[in-house]
């Protein structure tokens, strides 16, 4: 059950990338559908991050988890920008990175048992600021 949001988000990212890779040009209706499905993929991505944080008793920022948080931020920023201007082509780079980050975290993520999260608030604050920069 833990892997379901990872798989849904990764598959949606790949499915949204395929038409763009083939050179499809999105009309207004297609763009709205693209943004809606991108939002669903981002929601599943964030749900997977939440599930991992909940299982660990807090945010665990090992390499793959940090990569996952950064890719979620990239996708969120790209979807907001695409809602304003047509930046769909940039999704050819960002969506596969996000899909790969999700699969790496799902397959080789750190243990998520109790006590696996960041315990010192100084380190947690440093990591949070570094990831948001």
MIDOSE-1310 file (N, C-alpha, C; in nm, 2 decimals, decimal comma, always signed):
residues 133
xxxx	+0,08/-0,12/+0,00/+0,00/+0,00/+0,00/+0,09/+0,13/+0,00; +0,20/+0,12/+0,06/+0,29/+0,23/+0,07/+0,34/+0,27/-0,07; +0,35/+0,18/-0,16/+0,41/+0,21/-0,30/+0,30/+0,27/-0,39; +0,18/+0,26/-0,36/+0,07/+0,30/-0,45/+0,08/+0,45/-0,50
xxxx	+0,10/+0,54/-0,40/+0,12/+0,68/-0,45/+0,24/+0,70/-0,54; +0,35/+0,63/-0,50/+0,47/+0,64/-0,58/+0,45/+0,59/-0,73; +0,38/+0,48/-0,74/+0,35/+0,42/-0,87/+0,26/+0,51/-0,95; +0,15/+0,56/-0,89/+0,05/+0,65/-0,96/+0,12/+0,77/-1,01
xxxx	+0,20/+0,84/-0,92/+0,26/+0,96/-0,96/+0,36/+0,94/-1,07; +0,45/+0,84/-1,06/+0,55/+0,81/-1,16/+0,48/+0,78/-1,30; +0,38/+0,69/-1,30/+0,31/+0,66/-1,42/+0,25/+0,78/-1,49; +0,18/+0,87/-1,40/+0,12/+0,99/-1,46/+0,23/+1,08/-1,52
xxxx	+0,34/+1,09/-1,45/+0,45/+1,18/-1,51/+0,49/+1,12/-1,64; +0,51/+0,99/-1,65/+0,56/+0,93/-1,78/+0,45/+0,95/-1,89; +0,32/+0,92/-1,85/+0,21/+0,94/-1,95/+0,19/+1,08/-2,00; +0,22/+1,18/-1,91/+0,21/+1,32/-1,95/+0,33/+1,36/-2,04
xxxx	+0,44/+1,29/-2,02/+0,56/+1,32/-2,10/+0,55/+1,27/-2,25; +0,49/+1,15/-2,26/+0,49/+1,08/-2,39/+0,43/+1,17/-2,51; +0,32/+1,23/-2,49/+0,27/+1,31/-2,61/+0,36/+1,43/-2,64; +0,42/+1,49/-2,54/+0,51/+1,60/-2,57/+0,63/+1,55/-2,64
xxxx	+0,68/+1,43/-2,60/+0,80/+1,37/-2,66/+0,77/+1,34/-2,81; +0,65/+1,31/-2,84/+0,61/+1,28/-2,98/+0,59/+1,41/-3,06; +0,59/+1,52/-3,00/+0,58/+1,65/-3,07/+0,44/+1,70/-3,07; +0,35/+1,65/-2,98/+0,21/+1,70/-2,98/+0,20/+1,85/-2,94
xxxx	+0,11/+1,92/-3,01/+0,09/+2,06/-2,97/-0,05/+2,06/-2,90; -0,05/+2,12/-2,78/-0,17/+2,12/-2,70/-0,26/+2,24/-2,73; -0,38/+2,22/-2,76/-0,48/+2,33/-2,77/-0,52/+2,37/-2,63; -0,61/+2,46/-2,62/-0,66/+2,51/-2,48/-0,72/+2,39/-2,40
xxxx	-0,80/+2,31/-2,46/-0,86/+2,20/-2,39/-0,76/+2,10/-2,34; -0,67/+2,07/-2,43/-0,56/+1,97/-2,40/-0,47/+2,03/-2,29; -0,45/+2,16/-2,30/-0,36/+2,22/-2,19/-0,43/+2,21/-2,06; -0,56/+2,23/-2,05/-0,63/+2,22/-1,92/-0,63/+2,08/-1,87
xxxx	-0,65/+1,98/-1,96/-0,64/+1,84/-1,92/-0,50/+1,81/-1,87; -0,40/+1,86/-1,94/-0,26/+1,84/-1,91/-0,23/+1,89/-1,77; -0,28/+2,01/-1,74/-0,26/+2,07/-1,61/-0,34/+2,00/-1,50; -0,46/+1,95/-1,53/-0,53/+1,87/-1,43/-0,47/+1,74/-1,40
xxxx	-0,42/+1,67/-1,50/-0,35/+1,54/-1,47/-0,22/+1,57/-1,41; -0,15/+1,67/-1,44/-0,03/+1,71/-1,37/-0,05/+1,74/-1,22; -0,16/+1,80/-1,19/-0,20/+1,83/-1,06/-0,23/+1,70/-0,98; -0,29/+1,60/-1,05/-0,32/+1,47/-0,98/-0,19/+1,40/-0,96
xxxx	-0,10/+1,41/-1,05/+0,04/+1,35/-1,03/+0,11/+1,41/-0,92; +0,10/+1,55/-0,91/+0,17/+1,62/-0,80/+0,11/+1,58/-0,67; -0,02/+1,57/-0,67/-0,09/+1,53/-0,54/-0,05/+1,39/-0,50; -0,04/+1,30/-0,59/+0,01/+1,16/-0,55/+0,16/+1,17/-0,51
xxxx	+0,24/+1,25/-0,57/+0,38/+1,27/-0,53/+0,39/+1,32/-0,39; +0,31/+1,43/-0,36/+0,31/+1,48/-0,22/+0,25/+1,38/-0,12; +0,15/+1,30/-0,16/+0,10/+1,20/-0,07/+0,21/+1,10/-0,04; +0,29/+1,06/-0,14/+0,40/+0,97/-0,11/+0,50/+1,03/-0,01
xxxx	+0,53/+1,15/-0,03/+0,62/+1,22/+0,07/+0,56/+1,23/+0,21; +0,43/+1,25/+0,21/+0,36/+1,26/+0,34/+0,37/+1,12/+0,41; +0,34/+1,01/+0,33/+0,34/+0,88/+0,39/+0,47/+0,84/+0,44; +0,58/+0,87/+0,37/+0,71/+0,84/+0,42/+0,74/+0,92/+0,54
xxxx	+0,71/+1,05/+0,55/+0,73/+1,13/+0,67/+0,65/+1,08/+0,79; +0,53/+1,03/+0,76/+0,45/+0,98/+0,87/+0,51/+0,85/+0,92; +0,55/+0,76/+0,83/+0,61/+0,64/+0,87/+0,74/+0,65/+0,95; +0,82/+0,76/+0,92/+0,94/+0,78/+0,99/+0,92/+0,87/+1,12
xxxx	+0,81/+0,92/+1,14/+0,78/+1,00/+1,26/+0,83/+1,14/+1,23; +0,85/+1,18/+1,11/+0,89/+1,31/+1,07/+0,97/+1,30/+0,93; +1,01/+1,41/+0,88/+1,08/+1,42/+0,75/+1,22/+1,36/+0,77; +1,25/+1,26/+0,68/+1,38/+1,20/+0,67/+1,44/+1,25/+0,54
xxxx	+1,56/+1,32/+0,55/+1,61/+1,38/+0,43/+1,74/+1,31/+0,39; +1,74/+1,18/+0,36/+1,85/+1,11/+0,30/+1,85/+1,16/+0,15; +1,95/+1,11/+0,08/+1,97/+1,16/-0,06/+1,84/+1,15/-0,15; +1,78/+1,03/-0,15/+1,67/+1,01/-0,24/+1,54/+1,08/-0,19
xxxx	+1,53/+1,10/-0,06/+1,41/+1,17/-0,01/+1,43/+1,32/-0,05; +1,55/+1,37/-0,03/+1,58/+1,51/-0,07/+1,56/+1,54/-0,22; +1,60/+1,44/-0,30/+1,58/+1,45/-0,44/+1,43/+1,45/-0,47; +1,36/+1,37/-0,40/+1,21/+1,36/-0,42/+1,14/+1,50/-0,38
xxxx	+1,18/+1,56/-0,27/+1,13/+1,69/-0,23/+1,16/+1,79/-0,33; +1,28/+1,79/-0,38/+1,32/+1,89/-0,48/+1,24/+1,87/-0,61; +1,23/+1,75/-0,65/+1,15/+1,73/-0,78/+1,00/+1,76/-0,76; +0,95/+1,74/-0,64/+0,81/+1,79/-0,62/+0,80/+1,94/-0,63
xxxx	+0,89/+2,01/-0,58/+0,90/+2,15/-0,59/+0,91/+2,20/-0,73; +1,00/+2,13/-0,81/+1,01/+2,17/-0,95/+0,88/+2,15/-1,03; +0,81/+2,03/-1,00/+0,69/+2,01/-1,07/+0,58/+2,11/-1,03; +0,57/+2,14/-0,90/+0,48/+2,24/-0,86/+0,50/+2,38/-0,93
xxxx	+0,63/+2,42/-0,93/+0,66/+2,55/-0,99/+0,63/+2,55/-1,14; +0,66/+2,43/-1,20/+0,64/+2,42/-1,35/+0,49/+2,42/-1,38; +0,41/+2,36/-1,30/+0,26/+2,36/-1,33/+0,20/+2,49/-1,31; +0,25/+2,57/-1,21/+0,20/+2,71/-1,19/+0,24/+2,79/-1,31
xxxx	+0,37/+2,78/-1,35/+0,42/+2,86/-1,47/+0,34/+2,82/-1,59; +0,31/+2,69/-1,61/+0,24/+2,64/-1,73/+0,10/+2,69/-1,73; +0,04/+2,71/-1,61/-0,10/+2,77/-1,61/-0,10/+2,91/-1,66; +0,01/+2,98/-1,65/+0,02/+3,12/-1,69/+0,07/+3,13/-1,83
xxxx	+0,17/+3,06/-1,87/+0,23/+3,07/-2,00/+0,25/+2,92/-2,05; +0,26/+2,90/-2,18/+0,28/+2,76/-2,23/+0,42/+2,71/-2,21; +0,45/+2,65/-2,10/+0,58/+2,59/-2,08/+0,58/+2,44/-2,08; +0,49/+2,38/-2,16/+0,47/+2,23/-2,16/+0,60/+2,16/-2,20
xxxx	+0,68/+2,22/-2,29/+0,80/+2,15/-2,34/+0,90/+2,13/-2,23; +0,90/+2,22/-2,13/+0,99/+2,20/-2,01/+0,96/+2,08/-1,93; +0,84/+2,03/-1,95/+0,80/+1,91/-1,88/+0,87/+1,78/-1,93; +0,92/+1,80/-2,05/+1,00/+1,69/-2,11/+1,13/+1,66/-2,03
xxxx	+1,17/+1,75/-1,95/+1,29/+1,74/-1,86/+1,25/+1,71/-1,72; +1,15/+1,79/-1,67/+1,12/+1,78/-1,53/+1,04/+1,66/-1,49; +0,94/+1,62/-1,57/+0,86/+1,50/-1,54/+0,94/+1,37/-1,53; +1,03/+1,34/-1,63/+1,11/+1,22/-1,61/+1,20/+1,22/-1,49
xxxx	+1,25/+1,34/-1,45/+1,33/+1,35/-1,33/+1,25/+1,32/-1,21; +1,13/+1,38/-1,20/+1,04/+1,35/-1,09/+1,00/+1,20/-1,09; +0,97/+1,14/-1,20/+0,94/+1,00/-1,20/+1,05/+0,91/-1,15; +1,17/+0,95/-1,20/+1,29/+0,87/-1,16/+1,32/+0,89/-1,01
xxxx	+1,30/+1,01/-0,96/+1,32/+1,04/-0,81/+1,22/+0,96/-0,73; +1,10/+0,95/-0,78/+1,00/+0,87/-0,71/+1,03/+0,72/-0,70; +1,08/+0,67/-0,81/+1,11/+0,53/-0,82/+1,23/+0,50/-0,73; +1,33/+0,58/-0,74/+1,45/+0,56/-0,65/+1,41/+0,56/-0,50
xxxx	+1,33/+0,66/-0,46/+1,29/+0,66/-0,33/+1,20/+0,54/-0,29; +1,12/+0,50/-0,38/+1,03/+0,38/-0,35/+1,11/+0,25/-0,34; +1,21/+0,24/-0,42/+1,29/+0,11/-0,42/+1,41/+0,11/-0,32; +1,48/+0,23/-0,31/+1,60/+0,23/-0,23/+1,60/+0,34/-0,12
xxxx	+1,48/+0,38/-0,08/+1,47/+0,48/+0,02/+1,53/+0,43/+0,16; +1,56/+0,52/+0,25/+1,61/+0,48/+0,38/+1,50/+0,41/+0,46; +1,54/+0,34/+0,56/+1,43/+0,28/+0,65/+1,35/+0,39/+0,71; +1,22/+0,36/+0,72/+1,12/+0,46/+0,77/+1,06/+0,43/+0,90
xxxx	+1,13/+0,35/+0,98/+1,08/+0,31/+1,11/+1,08/+0,43/+1,21; +1,02/+0,42/+1,33/+1,02/+0,53/+1,42/+1,17/+0,56/+1,46; +1,19/+0,69/+1,47/+1,32/+0,74/+1,50/+1,41/+0,77/+1,38; +1,36/+0,74/+1,26/+1,44/+0,76/+1,14/+1,44/+0,91/+1,09
xxxx	+1,35/+0,99/+1,15/+1,34/+1,13/+1,10/+1,45/+1,21/+1,17; +1,46/+1,34/+1,12/+1,55/+1,43/+1,17/+1,51/+1,46/+1,32; +1,60/+1,45/+1,41/+1,56/+1,47/+1,55/+1,61/+1,61/+1,60; +1,72/+1,66/+1,55/+1,77/+1,79/+1,60/+1,71/+1,90/+1,51
xxxx	+1,65/+2,00/+1,58/+1,58/+2,10/+1,50/+1,68/+2,19/+1,42; +1,80/+2,20/+1,47/+1,90/+2,28/+1,40/+1,93/+2,22/+1,26; +1,95/+2,09/+1,26/+1,97/+2,02/+1,13/+1,85/+2,02/+1,04; +1,73/+2,00/+1,10/+1,61/+2,00/+1,02/+1,59/+2,14/+0,96
xxxx	+1,62/+2,25/+1,03/+1,60/+2,38/+0,98/+1,70/+2,41/+0,87; +1,82/+2,36/+0,89/+1,93/+2,38/+0,78/+1,89/+2,30/+0,66; +1,84/+2,18/+0,67/+1,80/+2,10/+0,55/+1,68/+2,16/+0,48; +1,59/+2,21/+0,56/+1,47/+2,27/+0,50/+1,50/+2,39/+0,42
xxxx	+1,59/+2,48/+0,48/+1,63/+2,60/+0,41/+1,71/+2,57/+0,28; +1,80/+2,47/+0,29/+1,88/+2,43/+0,18/+1,79/+2,38/+0,07; +1,69/+2,30/+0,10/+1,60/+2,24/-0,01/+1,52/+2,35/-0,07; +1,48/+2,45/+0,01/+1,39/+2,55/-0,05/+1,46/+2,66/-0,12
x	+1,59/+2,66/-0,12/+1,67/+2,76/-0,19/+1,67/+2,74/-0,34
